[in-house]
Amino acid sequence: MRISIFGLGYVGAVTAGCLTEQGHRVMGVDIHPQKVEDFNRGQAPIVEPGLEELLQQAHRKGLLRATQSCAEAIADSELSLVCVGTPSKHTGSLDLSHVQEVTRQIAEALRSRPKQHTLVFRSTMLPGSTQRLVDEYLSGLLAEGSLQVFYYPEFLREGTAVADFREPSLTVVGTRDGTVFPTELNALFGAQAAVVTWNTAEMLKYACNAFHATKVAFANEIGRLSKAMQIDAQVVMRLLCQDARLNLSPYYLRPGNPFGGSCLPKDVRALGQYSRQHGLNVPLLENLLVSNQQHLQSLLHLIAGSGQSEVVILGLSFKSNTDDLRESAMVEVAQNLLGHGYQLRIYDPQLNLLRMVGSNKRMMDTRMPHLASLLREDLAEAMGRRGLVIAAQKCVAVAELAKCVTPEHHLLDINGWPELRSLPGTYEGFCW
């Protein structure tokens, strides 16, 4: 393919070198004369292992050129990648002025010399940015059918960017409505790339970076706490990473119920208390419970907004396949609903009040002494004929639910139970 790359900084330079390695002809575009001159000599404008060799090889093969002219680049390419920077403004908001200017120039070049063209944004942009750029500069070209637009987030790490490009850990392509991209673009995106909407692809980039930042902050706070206890945090974190079933997995990375149970809230509180006693500032750990409580408040607000007066909770325990009610978010929900006069019923076949013992029983006796009057052993009786169904746990087969759900039910899915969509009631997801 003949590809133009706008912005010869970190992402653009690496992308250019790696695409020429695959045999594509690349023309780089940048407003800085020095970067253009470097590229035309096959020299890397940044320090990145392996990049200089790729650019020199591309220069020798005649696969790499650079220019300051947008019109020249568009005329000589069938696909353009926008990799210009999106720095922060002094307010902390995102500065899209460089992307806007490049998009305006590309649109102008395509209107002055009409041709079929593909435009791919790689610059990191907040959700909705691609749509706004299209609306402001490109809508006419899309309507004519002469242009197609994609958002293609990059996940390149400085120091290993070339290796990351060659063997990506994640490849995602955003299209306007999530439809599959044309097969001729497999050469750029790869046939196995996940396809989502523009907004989803934009959000994914921020989610990944925020998660990476969370992991760094978490490890650093554990490090400070460990040092105060004269413990080697490197050993702690090395062993933590050996658990690939829970610690390094998607197990806890599913939006849904606020966390609860006998461990997480208690242990997070204990760490916070310890840090305060020793004068250590660990804001990430200190705010985990704050975030969890705000998540619960969001759920309560959603329930209140449903406009339903009858409510049934499917699964009262803090997680599936247990009868543990300790710090269960659904216990908090039940208490709140009762306090606000809702007609409440609970269905949880895991709960046997006669067999509850220890702290779990003490919690029930203290927080929900009226639980027995709310529990229903019969699913049909619990469901009734109408009202809000809070599906907190998969505690019953969908086939059994189907016998009870009516069009008068409003199904609120808390933990991701997609089969509920097939039932006759109105479906709504908590976080989706």
C-alpha positions as CSV (number, residue, x, y, z in Angstrom):
1,M,0.0,0.0,0.0
2,R,1.0,3.6,-0.4
3,I,0.6,5.2,3.0
4,S,1.1,8.7,4.3
5,I,1.8,9.3,8.0
6,F,1.0,12.6,9.5
7,G,3.2,13.4,12.5
8,L,6.7,12.0,12.7
9,G,7.0,11.9,16.4
10,Y,7.1,8.8,18.6
11,V,4.1,6.9,17.2
12,G,4.4,8.2,13.7
13,A,8.1,7.3,13.3
14,V,7.7,3.8,14.7
15,T,4.6,3.1,12.6
16,A,6.4,4.4,9.5
17,G,9.5,2.2,10.1
18,C,7.4,-0.9,10.8
19,L,5.1,-0.5,7.9
20,T,8.1,-0.2,5.5
21,E,9.4,-3.4,7.0
22,Q,6.2,-5.0,5.8
23,G,6.8,-3.7,2.2
24,H,4.5,-0.6,2.3
25,R,5.6,2.6,0.7
26,V,5.4,5.4,3.3
27,M,5.5,9.1,3.0
28,G,5.9,11.0,6.3
29,V,4.4,14.4,6.8
30,D,5.5,16.9,9.4
31,I,5.6,20.6,9.9
32,H,9.2,20.5,11.3
33,P,11.8,20.7,8.5
34,Q,14.4,18.8,10.6
35,K,12.2,15.7,11.0
36,V,11.5,15.7,7.3
37,E,15.2,16.0,6.4
38,D,16.0,13.2,8.9
39,F,13.4,10.9,7.3
40,N,14.6,11.6,3.8
41,R,18.0,10.5,5.0
42,G,16.6,7.4,6.7
43,Q,17.5,8.7,10.1
44,A,15.2,8.3,13.2
45,P,14.0,11.5,14.8
46,I,13.7,9.7,18.2
47,V,15.7,7.2,20.1
48,E,14.0,3.8,20.0
49,P,15.7,0.4,19.8
50,G,15.6,-1.0,16.2
51,L,14.0,2.0,14.6
52,E,17.1,3.5,13.0
53,E,17.9,0.3,11.3
54,L,14.4,0.0,9.9
55,L,14.4,3.5,8.5
56,Q,17.8,3.1,7.0
57,Q,16.7,-0.1,5.3
58,A,13.6,1.5,4.1
59,H,15.6,4.5,2.7
60,R,17.9,2.1,0.8
61,K,14.9,0.3,-0.7
62,G,13.2,3.5,-1.7
63,L,10.2,2.8,0.5
64,L,10.5,6.0,2.7
65,R,10.1,9.6,1.9
66,A,8.9,12.7,3.8
67,T,7.4,16.1,3.0
68,Q,5.9,19.1,4.7
69,S,3.1,19.2,2.1
70,C,-0.2,17.7,3.0
71,A,-1.4,17.9,-0.6
72,E,1.7,16.1,-1.9
73,A,1.2,13.3,0.6
74,I,-2.5,12.8,-0.1
75,A,-1.9,12.8,-3.9
76,D,0.7,10.1,-3.5
77,S,-1.1,7.8,-1.1
78,E,-4.3,5.7,-0.8
79,L,-4.4,5.7,3.0
80,S,-3.4,8.2,5.6
81,L,-2.5,7.7,9.3
82,V,-2.9,10.6,11.6
83,C,-0.3,10.3,14.4
84,V,0.1,13.9,15.6
85,G,0.3,14.8,19.2
86,T,-2.7,15.6,21.5
87,P,-1.0,17.4,24.5
88,S,-2.7,18.6,27.6
89,K,-3.9,22.2,27.9
90,H,-3.0,24.1,31.0
91,T,-6.4,23.2,32.4
92,G,-5.7,19.5,31.9
93,S,-8.2,19.2,29.0
94,L,-7.1,17.6,25.7
95,D,-5.7,19.8,23.0
96,L,-6.9,18.5,19.6
97,S,-5.8,21.5,17.6
98,H,-3.0,19.6,15.8
99,V,-5.4,16.8,14.8
100,Q,-8.0,19.3,13.8
101,E,-5.6,21.2,11.6
102,V,-4.3,18.0,9.9
103,T,-7.9,16.8,9.3
104,R,-8.8,20.1,7.8
105,Q,-5.8,20.0,5.4
106,I,-6.6,16.4,4.4
107,A,-10.2,17.2,3.7
108,E,-9.1,20.3,1.7
109,A,-6.7,18.2,-0.3
110,L,-9.3,15.5,-1.1
111,R,-11.9,18.0,-2.2
112,S,-9.4,19.8,-4.5
113,R,-8.4,16.5,-6.1
114,P,-11.2,14.0,-5.5
115,K,-10.2,10.4,-5.1
116,Q,-11.0,7.3,-3.0
117,H,-9.1,7.5,0.3
118,T,-8.9,5.9,3.7
119,L,-8.2,8.0,6.8
120,V,-7.1,6.3,10.0
121,F,-6.7,8.2,13.2
122,R,-4.0,6.9,15.6
123,S,-3.7,10.0,17.8
124,T,-5.0,9.4,21.4
125,M,-8.3,11.1,21.6
126,L,-11.2,11.1,24.0
127,P,-14.4,9.3,23.1
128,G,-16.5,11.2,20.6
129,S,-13.5,13.0,19.0
130,T,-13.5,11.0,15.8
131,Q,-17.2,11.7,15.4
132,R,-16.7,15.4,16.0
133,L,-13.8,15.6,13.5
134,V,-16.0,13.8,10.9
135,D,-18.9,16.1,11.5
136,E,-16.8,19.2,11.3
137,Y,-14.5,18.4,8.3
138,L,-15.3,15.1,6.6
139,S,-19.1,14.5,6.6
140,G,-19.4,15.6,2.9
141,L,-16.6,13.2,1.8
142,L,-18.1,10.3,3.7
143,A,-21.6,11.0,2.2
144,E,-20.1,11.0,-1.3
145,G,-18.6,7.6,-0.6
146,S,-15.1,8.7,-1.4
147,L,-13.7,8.4,2.1
148,Q,-13.7,5.8,4.9
149,V,-12.6,6.7,8.4
150,F,-11.2,4.4,11.2
151,Y,-9.8,4.9,14.7
152,Y,-6.9,2.6,15.3
153,P,-5.4,3.1,18.8
154,E,-1.8,2.4,19.4
155,F,-0.4,0.4,22.3
156,L,3.3,1.0,21.9
157,R,5.6,1.1,24.8
158,E,8.7,3.4,24.6
159,G,11.8,1.2,24.6
160,T,10.0,-1.8,23.1
161,A,7.8,-0.1,20.5
162,V,9.2,-1.9,17.4
163,A,8.7,-5.3,19.1
164,D,5.2,-4.2,20.2
165,F,4.3,-3.3,16.7
166,R,5.6,-6.6,15.3
167,E,3.8,-8.6,17.9
168,P,0.9,-6.5,19.3
169,S,-0.7,-7.6,22.6
170,L,-3.9,-5.9,21.5
171,T,-5.2,-4.8,18.1
172,V,-8.5,-2.9,17.9
173,V,-10.1,-1.0,15.0
174,G,-13.0,1.4,15.4
175,T,-15.5,1.9,12.7
176,R,-18.5,4.3,12.7
177,D,-21.0,1.6,13.7
178,G,-18.8,-1.4,14.6
179,T,-19.1,-3.1,11.2
180,V,-16.2,-5.1,9.9
181,F,-13.6,-3.2,7.9
182,P,-12.9,-4.2,4.2
183,T,-10.6,-7.2,3.8
184,E,-8.1,-5.2,1.8
185,L,-7.2,-3.4,5.0
186,N,-6.1,-6.7,6.6
187,A,-2.6,-5.7,5.4
188,L,-2.7,-2.8,7.8
189,F,-4.9,-3.9,10.7
190,G,-4.5,-7.7,10.6
191,A,-7.3,-10.2,10.0
192,Q,-7.7,-10.9,13.8
193,A,-8.2,-7.3,14.9
194,A,-11.2,-6.7,17.1
195,V,-13.7,-4.4,15.5
196,V,-15.7,-1.9,17.7
197,T,-17.2,1.6,17.3
198,W,-15.1,4.7,17.1
199,N,-16.1,5.7,20.6
200,T,-15.3,2.2,22.0
201,A,-11.9,2.2,20.5
202,E,-11.2,5.7,21.8
203,M,-12.3,4.7,25.3
204,L,-10.2,1.5,25.3
205,K,-7.0,3.5,24.9
206,Y,-7.8,5.6,27.9
207,A,-9.0,2.5,29.9
208,C,-5.7,0.8,29.2
209,N,-3.6,3.7,30.2
210,A,-5.6,4.4,33.3
211,F,-5.3,0.7,34.3
212,H,-1.5,0.8,33.7
213,A,-1.3,4.0,35.9
214,T,-3.4,2.2,38.6
215,K,-1.1,-0.7,38.6
216,V,2.0,1.5,38.9
217,A,0.5,3.5,41.7
218,F,-0.7,0.3,43.4
219,A,2.7,-1.3,43.3
220,N,4.3,1.9,44.6
221,E,1.9,2.2,47.5
222,I,2.4,-1.5,48.4
223,G,6.1,-0.7,48.2
224,R,5.9,2.1,50.7
225,L,3.8,0.1,53.1
226,S,6.1,-2.9,52.8
227,K,9.2,-0.8,53.5
228,A,7.6,0.6,56.6
229,M,7.1,-3.0,57.8
230,Q,10.6,-3.9,56.8
231,I,9.3,-6.2,54.0
232,D,10.8,-6.5,50.6
233,A,8.0,-5.4,48.2
234,Q,9.8,-6.8,45.2
235,V,9.4,-10.3,46.6
236,V,5.7,-9.5,47.5
237,M,4.9,-8.3,44.0
238,R,6.9,-11.0,42.2
239,L,4.9,-13.6,44.0
240,L,1.6,-11.7,43.4
241,C,2.3,-11.9,39.7
242,Q,2.7,-15.7,39.8
243,D,-1.0,-16.0,40.4
244,A,-2.2,-16.0,36.7
245,R,-5.7,-17.2,37.7
246,L,-6.8,-14.2,39.7
247,N,-4.1,-11.5,39.9
248,L,-3.1,-11.5,36.2
249,S,-6.4,-12.3,34.5
250,P,-9.7,-10.7,33.5
251,Y,-11.3,-12.2,36.6
252,Y,-11.9,-9.0,38.5
253,L,-12.0,-6.7,35.4
254,R,-15.7,-7.0,34.7
255,P,-17.9,-4.0,35.6
256,G,-20.7,-5.0,38.0
257,N,-21.4,-5.3,41.7
258,P,-19.5,-3.2,44.2
259,F,-16.9,-5.5,45.9
260,G,-17.8,-7.0,49.2
261,G,-17.3,-10.1,51.3
262,S,-15.2,-10.9,54.3
263,C,-11.8,-10.0,52.7
264,L,-11.6,-7.1,50.3
265,P,-13.3,-4.3,52.3
266,K,-11.7,-5.5,55.6
267,D,-8.2,-5.7,54.1
268,V,-8.4,-2.4,52.3
269,R,-9.6,-0.7,55.5
270,A,-6.7,-2.3,57.4
271,L,-4.1,-1.1,54.9
272,G,-5.6,2.4,55.1
273,Q,-5.5,2.4,58.9
274,Y,-2.0,1.1,59.0
275,S,-0.8,3.7,56.5
276,R,-2.4,6.5,58.6
277,Q,-0.8,5.2,61.8
278,H,2.6,5.4,60.2
279,G,2.1,8.7,58.5
280,L,2.2,7.2,55.0
281,N,0.2,8.8,52.1
282,V,-1.4,6.1,49.9
283,P,-4.3,7.9,48.2
284,L,-5.0,5.1,45.7
285,L,-5.6,2.6,48.5
286,E,-7.3,5.1,50.7
287,N,-9.9,5.8,48.0
288,L,-10.7,2.3,46.9
289,L,-13.5,2.2,49.4
290,V,-14.6,5.7,48.5
291,S,-14.9,4.5,44.8
292,N,-16.7,1.4,45.9
293,Q,-19.2,3.4,47.9
294,Q,-19.8,5.8,45.0
295,H,-20.4,2.8,42.7
296,L,-23.1,1.5,45.2
297,Q,-24.7,5.0,45.2
298,S,-24.8,4.9,41.5
299,L,-26.7,1.6,41.6
300,L,-29.2,2.9,44.2
301,H,-29.7,6.0,42.0
302,L,-30.4,3.7,39.0
303,I,-32.9,1.7,41.0
304,A,-34.7,4.8,42.1
305,G,-34.9,6.0,38.6
306,S,-36.6,2.9,37.4
307,G,-39.9,4.1,38.7
308,Q,-40.7,0.6,40.1
309,S,-42.3,0.1,43.5
310,E,-42.0,-3.7,43.6
311,V,-38.5,-5.2,43.6
312,V,-37.1,-8.7,43.7
313,I,-33.4,-9.3,44.3
314,L,-31.9,-12.4,42.7
315,G,-28.9,-13.3,44.8
316,L,-28.3,-11.6,48.1
317,S,-24.8,-12.9,48.9
318,F,-21.7,-10.9,47.9
319,K,-20.9,-13.3,45.1
320,S,-22.2,-16.4,43.3
321,N,-22.2,-19.9,44.8
322,T,-21.9,-18.7,48.4
323,D,-24.2,-17.8,51.3
324,D,-21.8,-15.2,52.6
325,L,-23.7,-11.9,53.3
326,R,-20.8,-10.1,54.9
327,E,-20.5,-6.6,53.4
328,S,-22.6,-7.7,50.5
329,A,-23.7,-4.8,48.3
330,M,-27.1,-6.4,47.9
331,V,-27.6,-6.3,51.7
332,E,-27.0,-2.6,51.5
333,V,-29.4,-2.3,48.5
334,A,-32.1,-4.3,50.4
335,Q,-31.8,-2.1,53.5
336,N,-32.1,1.0,51.4
337,L,-35.1,-0.2,49.5
338,L,-36.9,-1.2,52.8
339,G,-36.1,2.2,54.3
340,H,-37.7,3.9,51.3
341,G,-40.9,1.8,51.4
342,Y,-40.4,-0.5,48.4
343,Q,-42.1,-3.9,48.3
344,L,-39.1,-6.2,48.4
345,R,-38.7,-9.9,47.8
346,I,-35.5,-11.9,47.7
347,Y,-34.6,-15.1,45.9
348,D,-31.3,-16.8,46.7
349,P,-31.3,-20.6,46.8
350,Q,-27.8,-20.6,48.4
351,L,-29.2,-19.1,51.6
352,N,-30.3,-21.4,54.4
353,L,-30.9,-19.4,57.5
354,L,-30.9,-22.4,59.7
355,R,-27.3,-23.3,58.7
356,M,-25.8,-19.9,59.0
357,V,-23.1,-19.7,61.6
358,G,-20.4,-17.4,63.0
359,S,-19.8,-13.9,61.8
360,N,-22.1,-14.4,58.8
361,K,-25.0,-15.2,61.2
362,R,-24.2,-12.4,63.5
363,M,-24.2,-10.0,60.5
364,M,-27.6,-11.3,59.4
365,D,-29.1,-11.0,62.9
366,T,-27.7,-7.5,63.3
367,R,-28.3,-6.0,59.8
368,M,-31.2,-8.1,58.5
369,P,-33.2,-9.7,61.3
370,H,-36.2,-9.5,59.0
371,L,-34.5,-11.5,56.2
372,A,-36.7,-14.6,56.7
373,S,-39.8,-12.6,55.9
374,L,-38.3,-11.4,52.6
375,L,-36.9,-14.7,51.3
376,R,-39.0,-16.7,48.9
377,E,-38.2,-20.3,48.2
378,D,-40.5,-20.4,45.2
379,L,-39.1,-18.5,42.2
380,A,-42.5,-17.7,40.7
381,E,-43.7,-16.2,44.1
382,A,-40.5,-14.2,44.3
383,M,-40.8,-12.8,40.8
384,G,-44.5,-11.9,40.9
385,R,-46.0,-10.5,37.8
386,R,-44.3,-7.1,37.6
387,G,-41.7,-4.8,39.0
388,L,-37.9,-4.4,39.0
389,V,-35.7,-7.6,39.0
390,I,-32.2,-6.9,40.3
391,A,-30.2,-9.7,38.8
392,A,-27.2,-9.6,41.1
393,Q,-26.1,-13.3,40.8
394,K,-26.8,-16.1,38.4
395,C,-28.7,-18.1,41.0
396,V,-31.3,-19.6,38.7
397,A,-31.4,-21.0,35.2
398,V,-32.6,-18.6,32.5
399,A,-35.0,-21.3,31.3
400,E,-36.7,-21.2,34.8
401,L,-36.7,-17.4,34.7
402,A,-38.3,-17.4,31.3
403,K,-41.4,-19.2,32.9
404,C,-41.8,-16.2,35.3
405,V,-40.7,-13.1,33.5
406,T,-43.5,-11.0,32.0
407,P,-43.4,-7.9,29.8
408,E,-44.2,-5.9,33.0
409,H,-40.8,-6.8,34.5
410,H,-37.8,-4.5,34.3
411,L,-34.6,-6.5,34.4
412,L,-31.6,-4.8,35.8
413,D,-28.5,-6.8,35.1
414,I,-25.8,-6.1,37.7
415,N,-22.9,-8.5,36.8
416,G,-23.2,-9.3,33.1
417,W,-25.8,-11.9,32.3
418,P,-26.4,-11.4,28.6
419,E,-29.0,-14.2,28.3
420,L,-31.4,-12.0,30.2
421,R,-31.9,-10.0,27.0
422,S,-33.9,-12.9,25.6
423,L,-36.5,-12.6,28.2
424,P,-39.8,-10.6,27.6
425,G,-39.1,-8.0,30.3
426,T,-37.3,-4.7,29.6
427,Y,-33.5,-5.2,29.9
428,E,-31.0,-2.7,31.3
429,G,-27.4,-3.2,32.2
430,F,-25.8,-1.6,35.3
431,C,-22.6,-0.5,33.6
432,W,-23.3,-1.2,29.9
